[in-house]
Amino acid sequence: MSTNRALGEADILEKWRTSLENVNNQPVVAQEMAEIGYPKETIDVGRGLYGVARSAFDANKKEGGEASAASSTFQKEEATLVKGYSQHRKKAKFVFRNDPIALRVLDVHQPVSDSYIPRIESIKKFYTVLSTDKTLSDAMETIKVPASEISEGLAQVAIVEKARADYIREQGEAMDAVAQKDAAFKEAEKWMRDFYAAARIALEDRPMLYATLFK
C-alpha cells in the first residue's frame, strides 16, 4: 500500500499506527511477515520511525500555533501603537505647522512609511524627541497631549519591538519544525512503502486479510 500525502498527514500517521499495531497483534500476519524478512525486531524499526514522525508532527503543530499566536500579538500591539501615534502625529503637524525644523526633528515632515522598520524608527524618534525636549512637549500639551501619553507611546514602542522579536523567533522555530517533520515523514514513508510492498507479497493468498489490516 502506498501512502498518499494528499490524504493528510494525520490520516497517514493513523494508517501507519494501525498497520504497525495489527501486524504484531494478528498471529497469521506476524508469521507471514516474519517469513518474508519482517520479524518483530524489524517491525520495531518501523515503529520507531513512526514514533519520530508522530513526535515531529505534534511539534510542528505546536510551533505553528505559537507562531500564529505571536503574529497576532505583534499585529495587535502594532495596531495599538499606530492608532495612538496617528492621533499624536496629526496634532503635532498642526501645532508645528509653521515650524519646519520641529516637523523635521519629529520626523512628521514626510508620509508614514508602509514598511515596518522605517515606520517604527520614525515613531520611536517622534516619542523619544518629545520625551526629552521640554519645549516641544510643552507645545504638545497645549493641544491636550500630556507627557503621560508621550511616555505611554514610548513604552508601546518597546512592547511592539519585543512582540516582533518574539514573532520572528517563533516563526523561525515553526519553520525548523516543518523541516524536521518533513524529514521524519520522508524516512518513515520510505520504510512504510517497503513494508506495505512486502505485506502485499506475504499476504497475496489472503487479500481480505491484507485489506483489513493495511487499508
BALOBA-1460 file (C-alpha; in Angstrom, 3 decimals):
// residues 215
<rec num="1" residu="m" x="0.000" y="0.000" z="0.000"/>
<rec num="2" residu="s" x="1.438" y="3.360" z="-0.998"/>
<rec num="3" residu="t" x="0.757" y="6.354" z="1.190"/>
<rec num="4" residu="n" x="-0.798" y="9.434" z="-0.350"/>
<rec num="5" residu="r" x="0.249" y="12.721" z="1.277"/>
<rec num="6" residu="a" x="-2.937" y="14.210" z="-0.174"/>
<rec num="7" residu="l" x="-4.825" y="12.174" z="2.422"/>
<rec num="8" residu="g" x="-3.450" y="14.473" z="5.078"/>
<rec num="9" residu="e" x="-0.584" y="13.805" z="7.433"/>
<rec num="10" residu="a" x="-2.825" y="12.965" z="10.380"/>
<rec num="11" residu="d" x="-4.596" y="10.313" z="8.286"/>
<rec num="12" residu="i" x="-1.286" y="8.881" z="7.132"/>
<rec num="13" residu="l" x="0.001" y="8.658" z="10.685"/>
<rec num="14" residu="e" x="-3.150" y="6.830" z="11.761"/>
<rec num="15" residu="k" x="-2.781" y="4.324" z="8.916"/>
<rec num="16" residu="w" x="0.811" y="3.684" z="9.874"/>
<rec num="17" residu="r" x="-0.092" y="3.299" z="13.536"/>
<rec num="18" residu="t" x="-2.877" y="0.774" z="12.943"/>
<rec num="19" residu="s" x="-0.821" y="-1.212" z="10.442"/>
<rec num="20" residu="l" x="2.181" y="-1.481" z="12.760"/>
<rec num="21" residu="e" x="-0.040" y="-2.451" z="15.687"/>
<rec num="22" residu="n" x="-2.035" y="-5.014" z="13.742"/>
<rec num="23" residu="v" x="0.973" y="-6.730" z="12.194"/>
<rec num="24" residu="n" x="2.107" y="-7.759" z="15.671"/>
<rec num="25" residu="n" x="-1.349" y="-8.480" z="17.067"/>
<rec num="26" residu="q" x="-2.517" y="-10.774" z="14.252"/>
<rec num="27" residu="p" x="-0.585" y="-14.092" z="14.541"/>
<rec num="28" residu="v" x="-1.055" y="-15.135" z="10.905"/>
<rec num="29" residu="v" x="0.121" y="-11.784" z="9.617"/>
<rec num="30" residu="a" x="3.036" y="-11.715" z="12.052"/>
<rec num="31" residu="q" x="4.188" y="-15.159" z="10.908"/>
<rec num="32" residu="e" x="3.840" y="-14.405" z="7.211"/>
<rec num="33" residu="m" x="5.692" y="-11.112" z="7.572"/>
<rec num="34" residu="a" x="8.471" y="-12.729" z="9.603"/>
<rec num="35" residu="e" x="8.983" y="-15.303" z="6.858"/>
<rec num="36" residu="i" x="9.440" y="-12.589" z="4.280"/>
<rec num="37" residu="g" x="12.002" y="-10.672" z="6.326"/>
<rec num="38" residu="y" x="9.888" y="-8.632" z="8.694"/>
<rec num="39" residu="p" x="10.135" y="-10.219" z="12.149"/>
<rec num="40" residu="k" x="9.166" y="-8.268" z="15.262"/>
<rec num="41" residu="e" x="12.629" y="-6.702" z="15.536"/>
<rec num="42" residu="t" x="12.321" y="-5.269" z="12.033"/>
<rec num="43" residu="i" x="8.774" y="-4.111" z="12.673"/>
<rec num="44" residu="d" x="10.083" y="-2.301" z="15.754"/>
<rec num="45" residu="v" x="12.350" y="-0.276" z="13.471"/>
<rec num="46" residu="g" x="9.261" y="0.906" z="11.630"/>
<rec num="47" residu="r" x="7.519" y="1.654" z="14.892"/>
<rec num="48" residu="g" x="10.489" y="3.786" z="15.876"/>
<rec num="49" residu="l" x="10.340" y="5.747" z="12.623"/>
<rec num="50" residu="y" x="6.602" y="6.172" z="13.089"/>
<rec num="51" residu="g" x="7.224" y="7.481" z="16.622"/>
<rec num="52" residu="v" x="9.713" y="10.053" z="15.348"/>
<rec num="53" residu="a" x="7.280" y="11.166" z="12.631"/>
<rec num="54" residu="r" x="4.438" y="11.405" z="15.144"/>
<rec num="55" residu="s" x="6.520" y="13.484" z="17.546"/>
<rec num="56" residu="a" x="7.689" y="15.751" z="14.729"/>
<rec num="57" residu="f" x="4.097" y="16.165" z="13.547"/>
<rec num="58" residu="d" x="2.958" y="17.156" z="17.048"/>
<rec num="59" residu="a" x="5.905" y="19.529" z="17.475"/>
<rec num="60" residu="n" x="5.120" y="21.124" z="14.124"/>
<rec num="61" residu="k" x="1.518" y="21.762" z="15.157"/>
<rec num="62" residu="k" x="2.673" y="23.222" z="18.489"/>
<rec num="63" residu="e" x="5.270" y="25.527" z="16.946"/>
<rec num="64" residu="g" x="2.871" y="26.578" z="14.205"/>
<rec num="65" residu="g" x="0.280" y="27.512" z="16.793"/>
<rec num="66" residu="e" x="2.803" y="29.504" z="18.799"/>
<rec num="67" residu="a" x="3.970" y="31.350" z="15.682"/>
<rec num="68" residu="s" x="0.377" y="32.188" z="14.793"/>
<rec num="69" residu="a" x="-0.295" y="33.480" z="18.311"/>
<rec num="70" residu="a" x="2.899" y="35.551" z="18.269"/>
<rec num="71" residu="s" x="1.915" y="37.038" z="14.911"/>
<rec num="72" residu="s" x="-1.500" y="38.009" z="16.258"/>
<rec num="73" residu="t" x="0.053" y="39.609" z="19.336"/>
<rec num="74" residu="f" x="2.520" y="41.589" z="17.233"/>
<rec num="75" residu="q" x="-0.183" y="42.819" z="14.862"/>
<rec num="76" residu="k" x="-2.447" y="43.809" z="17.761"/>
<rec num="77" residu="e" x="0.283" y="45.693" z="19.615"/>
<rec num="78" residu="e" x="1.468" y="47.478" z="16.482"/>
<rec num="79" residu="a" x="-2.109" y="48.477" z="15.637"/>
<rec num="80" residu="t" x="-2.433" y="49.963" z="19.132"/>
<rec num="81" residu="l" x="0.802" y="51.901" z="18.665"/>
<rec num="82" residu="v" x="-0.082" y="53.178" z="15.195"/>
<rec num="83" residu="k" x="-3.531" y="54.287" z="16.320"/>
<rec num="84" residu="g" x="-2.150" y="56.408" z="19.156"/>
<rec num="85" residu="y" x="0.749" y="57.689" z="17.063"/>
<rec num="86" residu="s" x="-1.561" y="58.742" z="14.224"/>
<rec num="87" residu="q" x="-3.537" y="60.942" z="16.610"/>
<rec num="88" residu="h" x="-0.406" y="62.439" z="18.153"/>
<rec num="89" residu="r" x="1.209" y="62.937" z="14.753"/>
<rec num="90" residu="k" x="-1.852" y="64.792" z="13.460"/>
<rec num="91" residu="k" x="-1.773" y="67.140" z="16.447"/>
<rec num="92" residu="a" x="1.980" y="67.658" z="16.117"/>
<rec num="93" residu="k" x="1.645" y="68.606" z="12.445"/>
<rec num="94" residu="f" x="-0.985" y="71.145" z="13.441"/>
<rec num="95" residu="v" x="0.818" y="72.733" z="16.382"/>
<rec num="96" residu="f" x="4.140" y="72.902" z="14.494"/>
<rec num="97" residu="r" x="2.629" y="73.734" z="11.100"/>
<rec num="98" residu="n" x="4.708" y="76.929" z="10.902"/>
<rec num="99" residu="d" x="7.878" y="75.350" z="12.314"/>
<rec num="100" residu="p" x="9.543" y="73.223" z="9.608"/>
<rec num="101" residu="i" x="12.516" y="72.483" z="11.862"/>
<rec num="102" residu="a" x="10.269" y="70.982" z="14.562"/>
<rec num="103" residu="l" x="8.388" y="68.988" z="11.924"/>
<rec num="104" residu="r" x="11.667" y="67.529" z="10.688"/>
<rec num="105" residu="v" x="13.017" y="66.888" z="14.178"/>
<rec num="106" residu="l" x="9.839" y="64.945" z="14.980"/>
<rec num="107" residu="d" x="10.038" y="63.206" z="11.592"/>
<rec num="108" residu="v" x="6.490" y="64.189" z="10.662"/>
<rec num="109" residu="h" x="7.516" y="66.207" z="7.609"/>
<rec num="110" residu="q" x="7.016" y="63.219" z="5.289"/>
<rec num="111" residu="p" x="4.416" y="60.444" z="4.864"/>
<rec num="112" residu="v" x="4.462" y="57.442" z="7.186"/>
<rec num="113" residu="s" x="6.249" y="54.511" z="5.559"/>
<rec num="114" residu="d" x="4.386" y="51.341" z="4.619"/>
<rec num="115" residu="s" x="7.415" y="49.276" z="5.661"/>
<rec num="116" residu="y" x="7.783" y="48.215" z="9.280"/>
<rec num="117" residu="i" x="11.398" y="49.194" z="10.008"/>
<rec num="118" residu="p" x="11.327" y="52.810" z="8.762"/>
<rec num="119" residu="r" x="7.861" y="53.205" z="10.294"/>
<rec num="120" residu="i" x="8.850" y="52.017" z="13.768"/>
<rec num="121" residu="e" x="12.047" y="54.077" z="13.634"/>
<rec num="122" residu="s" x="10.042" y="57.193" z="12.788"/>
<rec num="123" residu="i" x="7.543" y="56.538" z="15.583"/>
<rec num="124" residu="k" x="10.335" y="55.855" z="18.057"/>
<rec num="125" residu="k" x="12.088" y="59.089" z="17.086"/>
<rec num="126" residu="f" x="8.835" y="61.040" z="17.494"/>
<rec num="127" residu="y" x="8.213" y="59.860" z="21.050"/>
<rec num="128" residu="t" x="11.881" y="59.931" z="22.064"/>
<rec num="129" residu="v" x="12.295" y="63.556" z="20.984"/>
<rec num="130" residu="l" x="9.092" y="64.626" z="22.715"/>
<rec num="131" residu="s" x="10.120" y="62.846" z="25.901"/>
<rec num="132" residu="t" x="13.455" y="64.694" z="26.031"/>
<rec num="133" residu="d" x="12.630" y="68.112" z="24.536"/>
<rec num="134" residu="k" x="10.549" y="70.095" z="27.033"/>
<rec num="135" residu="t" x="9.864" y="72.930" z="24.613"/>
<rec num="136" residu="l" x="8.270" y="70.590" z="22.110"/>
<rec num="137" residu="s" x="6.421" y="68.565" z="24.744"/>
<rec num="138" residu="d" x="5.048" y="71.751" z="26.332"/>
<rec num="139" residu="a" x="3.732" y="72.789" z="22.928"/>
<rec num="140" residu="m" x="2.028" y="69.406" z="22.580"/>
<rec num="141" residu="e" x="0.365" y="69.874" z="25.959"/>
<rec num="142" residu="t" x="-1.405" y="72.927" z="24.594"/>
<rec num="143" residu="i" x="-3.391" y="70.603" z="22.313"/>
<rec num="144" residu="k" x="-4.134" y="68.058" z="25.027"/>
<rec num="145" residu="v" x="-1.213" y="65.669" z="24.575"/>
<rec num="146" residu="p" x="0.181" y="65.360" z="28.125"/>
<rec num="147" residu="a" x="3.614" y="63.975" z="28.960"/>
<rec num="148" residu="s" x="1.963" y="60.799" z="30.244"/>
<rec num="149" residu="e" x="0.709" y="59.993" z="26.746"/>
<rec num="150" residu="i" x="4.171" y="60.554" z="25.317"/>
<rec num="151" residu="s" x="5.591" y="58.125" z="27.893"/>
<rec num="152" residu="e" x="2.880" y="55.604" z="27.067"/>
<rec num="153" residu="g" x="3.691" y="55.915" z="23.382"/>
<rec num="154" residu="l" x="7.389" y="55.268" z="24.012"/>
<rec num="155" residu="a" x="6.523" y="52.297" z="26.220"/>
<rec num="156" residu="q" x="4.260" y="50.917" z="23.485"/>
<rec num="157" residu="v" x="7.156" y="51.127" z="21.025"/>
<rec num="158" residu="a" x="9.144" y="48.810" z="23.309"/>
<rec num="159" residu="i" x="6.178" y="46.433" z="23.558"/>
<rec num="160" residu="v" x="5.877" y="46.303" z="19.773"/>
<rec num="161" residu="e" x="9.587" y="45.680" z="19.294"/>
<rec num="162" residu="k" x="9.512" y="42.817" z="21.776"/>
<rec num="163" residu="a" x="6.373" y="41.374" z="20.176"/>
<rec num="164" residu="r" x="8.029" y="41.432" z="16.764"/>
<rec num="165" residu="a" x="11.186" y="39.793" z="18.112"/>
<rec num="166" residu="d" x="9.032" y="37.089" z="19.707"/>
<rec num="167" residu="y" x="7.170" y="36.595" z="16.417"/>
<rec num="168" residu="i" x="10.370" y="36.304" z="14.379"/>
<rec num="169" residu="r" x="11.749" y="33.774" z="16.870"/>
<rec num="170" residu="e" x="8.557" y="31.722" z="16.857"/>
<rec num="171" residu="q" x="8.385" y="31.881" z="13.072"/>
<rec num="172" residu="g" x="11.939" y="30.543" z="12.826"/>
<rec num="173" residu="e" x="11.145" y="27.733" z="15.254"/>
<rec num="174" residu="a" x="7.998" y="26.905" z="13.285"/>
<rec num="175" residu="m" x="9.941" y="26.746" z="10.015"/>
<rec num="176" residu="d" x="12.512" y="24.462" z="11.635"/>
<rec num="177" residu="a" x="9.690" y="22.263" z="12.951"/>
<rec num="178" residu="v" x="8.289" y="21.952" z="9.418"/>
<rec num="179" residu="a" x="11.687" y="20.887" z="8.121"/>
<rec num="180" residu="q" x="12.101" y="18.347" z="10.942"/>
<rec num="181" residu="k" x="8.601" y="16.988" z="10.342"/>
<rec num="182" residu="d" x="9.122" y="16.692" z="6.591"/>
<rec num="183" residu="a" x="12.415" y="14.858" z="7.102"/>
<rec num="184" residu="a" x="10.821" y="12.458" z="9.596"/>
<rec num="185" residu="f" x="7.905" y="11.762" z="7.261"/>
<rec num="186" residu="k" x="10.283" y="11.134" z="4.377"/>
<rec num="187" residu="e" x="12.176" y="8.487" z="6.351"/>
<rec num="188" residu="a" x="9.018" y="6.846" z="7.651"/>
<rec num="189" residu="e" x="7.342" y="6.892" z="4.231"/>
<rec num="190" residu="k" x="10.288" y="5.106" z="2.652"/>
<rec num="191" residu="w" x="10.211" y="2.366" z="5.288"/>
<rec num="192" residu="m" x="6.434" y="2.006" z="5.206"/>
<rec num="193" residu="r" x="6.385" y="1.841" z="1.422"/>
<rec num="194" residu="d" x="8.695" y="-1.191" z="1.525"/>
<rec num="195" residu="f" x="6.691" y="-2.615" z="4.432"/>
<rec num="196" residu="y" x="3.407" y="-2.447" z="2.517"/>
<rec num="197" residu="a" x="5.019" y="-3.925" z="-0.598"/>
<rec num="198" residu="a" x="6.315" y="-6.848" z="1.482"/>
<rec num="199" residu="a" x="2.903" y="-7.286" z="3.123"/>
<rec num="200" residu="r" x="1.216" y="-7.431" z="-0.256"/>
<rec num="201" residu="i" x="3.513" y="-10.299" z="-1.268"/>
<rec num="202" residu="a" x="3.336" y="-12.074" z="2.096"/>
<rec num="203" residu="l" x="-0.450" y="-11.983" z="2.096"/>
<rec num="204" residu="e" x="-1.103" y="-12.417" z="-1.616"/>
<rec num="205" residu="d" x="-3.155" y="-15.530" z="-0.836"/>
<rec num="206" residu="r" x="-5.075" y="-13.663" z="1.891"/>
<rec num="207" residu="p" x="-6.244" y="-10.485" z="0.104"/>
<rec num="208" residu="m" x="-9.090" y="-9.822" z="2.512"/>
<rec num="209" residu="l" x="-6.784" y="-10.114" z="5.497"/>
<rec num="210" residu="y" x="-4.372" y="-7.741" z="3.807"/>
<rec num="211" residu="a" x="-7.184" y="-5.301" z="3.084"/>
<rec num="212" residu="t" x="-8.459" y="-5.438" z="6.646"/>
<rec num="213" residu="l" x="-5.081" y="-4.769" z="8.197"/>
<rec num="214" residu="f" x="-3.389" y="-2.436" z="5.752"/>
<rec num="215" residu="k" x="-6.007" y="-0.321" z="4.000"/>
